[in-house]
């Protein structure tokens, strides 16, 4: 096992609008939204009614299949609205914030004296168990299982991703407490990956009680799934857990203070962002809270909770996701361009395939919009995926197996090793313009249904 991983394949998308390393605003929201859809594999059962009072850390949702797994309120206040969709599907629970409401006191924990059962109980009661993601399939971790290992990526290479060395530089003690607690849940240890280029200056190389890895390369080098594939690939029957550095720090804050605290620095980024910077916020804030950072001069803006490749388009009335520390603002590209494909001299357009002369300007940043310039077409067999995917699988055949619903071939070609985020670049460079992430998620859903 190598502790130094140098990835040769990948692609850094040169998108305009990186957040400056400064805090532009502290968001004081009136309403916080809890979205069950943020938690894959979680079937929500509502535990509150409109008008109920809640504290930060009070249970709001429980999993119907595993009722000990809870989602709790990130703030104190009053349940203002329960939003449902078709067939009464639960979409959101909106909580009106009351700054005087307080928080549930779970008690300060001495991690050294805690058992694995104690750690599980605390995380389940506090609602932070849902921060643990189980692979394969990317679902909420099963507390009845013991993972082979737990993996943490301490950086992201996604387009305009939040700089964790800025956002979490003061959280080292909490991160260490989170690592010490999670290490009790597995015999395989906690694998902790940091960026090789900034190893000496990064505060995270001081984290102890981990199996430390340094990773270099273009996106998706920061994806935890890519790191797992290059450290200890997942095989049939294996179970591993992952947790983001952001939520690992939240776990540490819970242990050190006894209170649920999901505050985070959120990067407001993208070509349509005015003065891109960071804001202090909570998950579930409305996009209306960042209205002063939105540039509407070019027309309609797409609000993305997360990054431009894998984030969720939530709209101007939508809310920041539980796992997200980034908002991306993109121009909604609806314009048509006559004979655009026949204009190789367009230096304002980025092209991975060097179809335009933009490749002559490797350091240039582009105001890429949401226009895909066409629709899905025949699935062309090509080597383009392999140029951006540093995982030893067969992505073309895997996606075809997902389209066909062929479970045997999905297993054969690597369904256990990837989540949609790992193949996001394949979707970006796909000449056939297929929705690769959606196709892969459909395949994963079929695996869960048939293999459970």
HELIX and SHEET records of a PDB file:
HELIX    1   1 UNK A   36  UNK A   38  5                                   3    
HELIX    2   2 UNK A   86  UNK A   88  5                                   3    
HELIX    3   3 UNK A  111  UNK A  113  5                                   3    
HELIX    4   4 UNK A  116  UNK A  126  1                                  11    
HELIX    5   5 UNK A  128  UNK A  131  5                                   4    
HELIX    6   6 UNK A  164  UNK A  167  1                                   4    
HELIX    7   7 UNK A  172  UNK A  182  1                                  11    
HELIX    8   8 UNK A  183  UNK A  185  5                                   3    
HELIX    9   9 UNK A  196  UNK A  198  5                                   3    
HELIX   10  10 UNK A  203  UNK A  206  5                                   4    
HELIX   11  11 UNK A  224  UNK A  231  1                                   8    
HELIX   12  12 UNK A  245  UNK A  257  1                                  13    
HELIX   13  13 UNK A  287  UNK A  293  5                                   7    
HELIX   14  14 UNK A  340  UNK A  342  5                                   3    
HELIX   15  15 UNK A  357  UNK A  360  5                                   4    
HELIX   16  16 UNK A  385  UNK A  387  5                                   3    
HELIX   17  17 UNK A  395  UNK A  404  1                                  10    
HELIX   18  18 UNK A  407  UNK A  412  1                                   6    
HELIX   19  19 UNK A  420  UNK A  423  5                                   4    
HELIX   20  20 UNK A  424  UNK A  429  1                                   6    
HELIX   21  21 UNK A  436  UNK A  451  1                                  16    
SHEET    1   A 7 UNK A   4  UNK A   6  0                                        
SHEET    2   A 7 UNK A 211  UNK A 216  1                                        
SHEET    3   A 7 UNK A 190  UNK A 195  1                                        
SHEET    4   A 7 UNK A 150  UNK A 153  1                                        
SHEET    5   A 7 UNK A 240  UNK A 242  1                                        
SHEET    6   A 7 UNK A 133  UNK A 135 -1                                        
SHEET    7   A 7 UNK A 139  UNK A 140 -1                                        
SHEET    1   B 6 UNK A  23  UNK A  26  0                                        
SHEET    2   B 6 UNK A 277  UNK A 281  1                                        
SHEET    3   B 6 UNK A 264  UNK A 269 -1                                        
SHEET    4   B 6 UNK A 326  UNK A 331  1                                        
SHEET    5   B 6 UNK A 301  UNK A 305 -1                                        
SHEET    6   B 6 UNK A 312  UNK A 313 -1                                        
SHEET    1   C 4 UNK A  31  UNK A  34  0                                        
SHEET    2   C 4 UNK A  90  UNK A  97 -1                                        
SHEET    3   C 4 UNK A  77  UNK A  84 -1                                        
SHEET    4   C 4 UNK A  53  UNK A  54 -1                                        
SHEET    1   D 3 UNK A  44  UNK A  46  0                                        
SHEET    2   D 3 UNK A  59  UNK A  63 -1                                        
SHEET    3   D 3 UNK A  70  UNK A  72 -1                                        
END                                                                             
